[in-house]
Amino acid sequence: MSDTINMLDAKSSLSKLVHALETGQASEFIIARNGRPAARLVPLLPAHDDRQRRIGAARGRFAAPADTDALNADVRRLLEGGT
């Protein structure tokens, strides 16, 4: 449900309006100028959605060898032009 707030009240209580949106106390505010709706103040997506793009998102999708040094001789041979 949206609440309509006049421009002067929105200016003087912007931090309270933003806090109400962040905490879920309100879903949106309509800001009116001279009694006519002029703008809509809505919350952005929750911050926890951005956390899904973290390092380790591919955990469990790939397998690393137990001994990463086991193929060093083969890698050296390939880098030095051997077949």
C-alpha positions in Angstrom: 0.0 0.0 0.0 1.4 3.4 -0.9 1.2 6.6 1.2 0.9 10.0 -0.4 3.2 12.6 1.1 3.5 16.3 0.1 6.8 17.6 -1.1 7.6 19.6 2.0 7.0 16.7 4.3 9.1 14.4 2.1 12.0 16.9 2.2 11.9 17.2 6.0 11.5 13.5 6.7 13.4 11.8 3.9 15.6 9.8 6.2 12.5 8.4 8.1 10.9 7.5 4.7 14.0 5.7 3.6 14.3 3.9 6.9 10.6 2.8 6.6 11.3 1.4 3.1 14.5 -0.4 4.2 12.9 -2.1 7.2 9.8 -3.1 5.2 7.4 -0.9 7.2 6.3 0.6 3.8 6.4 -0.6 0.3 6.4 2.8 -1.5 5.7 6.5 -1.0 4.0 8.8 -3.5 5.4 12.3 -3.4 2.9 14.9 -4.4 3.4 18.5 -5.5 0.4 20.7 -5.1 -1.8 17.7 -4.5 -0.8 15.9 -7.7 1.4 12.8 -7.7 4.9 13.7 -9.0 7.2 10.9 -7.9 7.4 7.4 -6.4 9.9 6.5 -3.7 10.5 2.7 -3.7 13.1 0.5 -2.1 15.9 -1.1 -4.1 16.5 -4.9 -4.1 17.6 -6.2 -0.8 21.4 -6.3 -0.3 21.4 -10.0 0.3 20.6 -10.6 -3.4 24.0 -9.2 -4.3 25.7 -11.7 -2.0 24.9 -14.5 -4.5 27.6 -13.2 -6.8 30.5 -14.0 -4.4 33.7 -15.9 -4.8 32.9 -19.6 -4.3 29.7 -19.5 -6.2 31.0 -22.5 -8.3 31.9 -24.5 -5.2 31.2 -28.2 -5.8 30.9 -27.8 -9.6 34.6 -28.6 -10.3 37.0 -31.1 -9.0 40.7 -30.3 -8.3 43.3 -33.1 -8.2 44.4 -34.2 -4.8 48.1 -33.7 -5.8 48.5 -30.6 -7.9 52.3 -31.3 -8.3 51.8 -34.7 -9.8 51.8 -33.4 -13.4 54.6 -30.8 -13.1 57.0 -32.8 -15.2 54.4 -33.1 -18.0 53.6 -29.4 -17.9 57.3 -28.5 -18.1 57.9 -30.8 -21.0 54.9 -29.3 -22.9 56.1 -25.7 -22.2 59.6 -26.5 -23.4 58.3 -27.7 -26.7 58.2 -31.4 -26.1 55.4 -33.6 -27.1 
